[in-house]
Amino acid sequence: MAKVILAGGSGFLGQALACALAAQEWEVVVLGRNPREGAAFREVLWNGETGGAWAAELTGAAALVNLAGRSINCIHSLENSREILESRLNALKALAKGYARAKNPPPAWVQCSATGFYGNAGDRFCEETLAPGPGFLAEVCRRWEEAFAALDLPEVRRVVLRLGPVLDRKTGPFPAMLGLTRKFLGGAAGSGRQFMSWIHRDDAVAAFVAAVTRPELAGVYNVCAPGAVTNAEFMRELRAAVGRPWCPPAPEFAVRFLAKHHFQTDGNLVLHGQRCTPQKLLATGFKFQQPAVGRAIRDLLTPPLLK
């Protein structure tokens, strides 16, 4: 049984990925700050910054997936911004040191990044060859990817997955948007023209599984649905799915106020966007289960037992 290491794998995406790989008979080891007794997968203590006993898990493993980094879903104060960046860079350094000490380190490293790499990109199509855009999150992604590219990892297959906003029924942006819509507050945010390169959680997991299991995948890939939509289009589909009428757009100042004081997050996460294309991923033969936003939303609204 091949072993895969999930660094920072205790979040919702990491746990879903662990389930998917275990279903394919992989041995899954999750590295995290709070390992739990009796968890579905073996969990090993890791602080995301330094070496330790966890490094022994790299020996003989077939792949490493790095999801480690503080969530960007917070107010981007100076302190939080510093932690967002440093948590990613420190995790890379620690994992690289583990690689250097391992006798037989994983021959594949799948590294998470984000479509925020392109900055607030307007309506231009963002392909993987595009230079990084302006802004804090673009800077985080650029430095994250550059630090990964600079690691001395001879003969290691490297895959970088630039994730768009992941739609999940319990966490991420979807529950907040759904809650507002059900309260008849489902209008566009600001101009509504900013693009959302969303992806359904099941497709995000499938992309990571493909990156782990398919040796021909290497390099950088946008991981987002083929149908990027504007914020206004997304909200229209969401209103239709929950049976709510048209709602006027919320002005930018109101969005920023609500984001900061009600959701304790940064308004740019909804007011900025990218129009990314997954053509490079599609060219590998990857098939999206949820390529259309309306169907993806309805799937998230369907209780799992009724599917």
N, C-alpha and C positions, 0 to 999 in steps of 0.2 A: 504494500500500500504506500503510495507516494505521499509525502508530507508537504503541507503548505503552511507558511507562517504568515499570520495577519497581524501586522504591527498597527496598533491603534484600532483593533478590530472589534471593540466593545460597543460601538455606535450602531445605529439602526442599519446602516448599509453594510458594515462589517459583519453583523450578525446574520443578515440575509445572505450575504456571500458565503459565510461559513456553512449555512444550511445547504446552499446549492452545491458547494464543493463536497460536503459530506455525503450528499445524495449520489454523487458520482464516485463514492468510495475513496475520497481523499482523507488522509489524517489531517485534521485541522488543529493548529495551535494558535491561540489568540494571545498577543502580548498587550497587556494593559495595566493601568495604574491600580485597579481594584479587582484582582482576580477573585472569582466567586467559587465557593465550594459547591459541588453538585451541579455546575453549569453543564450545558449540553455539549460543550467542547472544552478541551483542556485549556485552561487559562494560566498564564505565567506572568509573574510580576515584572513590570517594566515601567520606569518613570519617564520614558521618552527622552532622556537626556544623557544618561551615562551607561557604562557597561554593567555587567552583572551576570548572574547565573543564566539569565534568559539567552545569552549569546550562544550557549551550547546547543540550543534548539536549531540554530542555523546549519550545524554540521549534518550533512546528509539530506537536507531538505531539497525538494525539487523546485520550489518557488517561494519568493517573498512578495507580499503585497503590502505596500506602505500607505496607510490611510491616516497616519498620525498627524495631528495638528489641531490647535484650538479652533472651535467653531467660529465662523465669521458672523454668525447670527447674534450680534451683541452691539451695544453702542461703541462706535469706533473712537473711543477716547485714546489719548496718547498711551496710557498704560495697556489698554486692551489691544491696541494696534501693535505695540511692541511684542506682546505675548503671542498674537496671531502669527507674526513673522518668525519670532525666535523659536516657537514650538515646532515649526516645520523644519527650520534649519538645524536645530539641535537634534531632532529625531534622525535626520539624514546622517549627521556626523556619528551618532551613536551606532546606527545600523552599519555604517561603513566600517567602523572599528570592529564590530562583530564579524563582518565579512573577512577582515584582514586576519583575524585570529582563528577562524574556522578552518578545519583541515579540508573539508569538502563543502564549500558554501553553495547555496542555491544557484543554479545556472541561469535562472530567470528572475528579474526584479520588475515588478509592476508598480509604477509610481503614480499616485493620484495627483492631479492638478485640477484646474477649473477653467471654464470659458471666460471667467473674469480676466484672464490673460490679455484679452483684446481690448480691455477698457470699455468705456461707454462708446460703442462703435457705430451708433446710428443705424442706418438701413443697409450698409454695405455688407456683403457676404464675407464671413470670416472663415478662411481656410487655414490649415495648419501652418502654411508658409508665411502667413501674415506676421508682421513685427508686433511686439507687445504694445498695447495702447497706454494711455495716460491714466493716472489715478492710483490710489493706494492699493486696491486689490490686484490691479494689473502688475504693480511693482512686486507684491507678494508672490504672485505666480511666476513672474520672470525670475526673481531671485531663487525661488524654490526649484525651478527647472534648471537654471544655470548651475546651482549647487549639485544637483543630481548628475548633470552632464559632466561635471568636473571630477566626479568620484573615479578613483582608479579601480575599475572593475573589468579586468581583461577577460574576454570570452564570456561575458555575462550578457544575455539577451535582455535589453532594456525596452520597456514599454511605458509611455507616458499617456495617461488617459485624462483629457481635459473635460471634466464633468460639467454639464449644465445643471440648472436647478433641478433637483431630484424630487419628483412628485410622489409623496407617500401619504397614506390616509391618517397617520398618527403624528408625524413630525415633519420638519421642514416648512416651506412656505405654504403648502396646500391647506393645512388646517386653519391657519389664520385667514386666508383668503375665503375659504368656505364659510367660516364663522361670520365674517362681515357680510357676505352675500346673503346668508340666511336671515340676517337682520335688516335686509333691504338696503345695504350699504355696498353693493357690489358694482359700483361704477369704476371706470378706468382710473388709474393713478396718474395724476398730472396730465400731460398731453395724451397719454395712452399709446403714443407712437413708438415707445421703446420696445425692442424685441425681447422675447423670452425664449431662449433655447432650452426648453424643458426636456426632461426625459422621465418616463415612468420608472419606478423603482425596479420592476422586473427586468426591464431592458438594461438598466445600469448594471444590475447584478450579472446579467448574461454577458455584457461586454467585458466585465472583469474575469468571468469564467473563461471566455474566449482568449483573453490575454494570457491567462495562466496556462491553459491547456493546448493552445495552438502555437507550435514553435515557429511558424512563419510570420507571426505578428511581431513587429518591432518598430520602434520609432514613436511618433506623437500622433494621437488620434483625438478628434473631437467626439465626445460621447454625448449626443443629444439627438432627439427625434428628427427625422427628415423634414418635419413640418413646423419650423420655428414660426411663432405667431407674435403679433404685437400684444401688449398688455390689454388693450381694448378688446381685441379678438378673444383673448383668453377669458376675460371677465364676461364677455357675451356668452361664450359657451358654458361657463360656470353658472350664470344666471338661468340659462335654458335648462341645464341639468337639474337644478333644484327648484324650478318653477317660480322664478322671481322676475318682476318686470324690469324694464330699462331703468337705469339709475344715472343721474348726472355724474360726470367725473369729479373726483376730489382734487382741489387745487394743490399744487406742490407743497405749499406751506402747511396745509392740513395733513398731508401724507407724512411729512417730516415730523410734525408734532405728534401724530398718532403713533408713528413708528418708535419714537424716542420715549414717550411717556406712557404708552399703553402696552406696546410689545417689547420695549427695552431693546431695540435694535436700530440699525442704521437705515435711514430712508433711501439711500442710494441703492440698496439691495433690490428695491422695487422700481425706483425711478430711473435707474440706469439699466442698460441691457446690451445684448449682442445678438446678431443674426448669424448664427453659426451653421455650417453645413457638415454633415457626417459622411460626405461622399467617399472619403478615404476609408472609413470603416465599412461602408457598404461595398466597396470594391473588394474587400476580403471575403465577401459572401455572407456577412452578418445580416441576419433577418430580425427586424424589429417586430415585437409582439404588439406594441401599441404605437403605431406611427402617426395616428391622427389624434389631435388634442381632445375633441369632443368625446370620442370613444374612450380615451384614457381617463378622462374625468369621470365618466359614467362607471368605468371599471372600479375606480377608487371609491365610488359611492355605493358599490354593491357589496354587502357583507360577504366575507370569504366563504361562509357555509352555503351561500346561495349561488355561487359560481358553478 
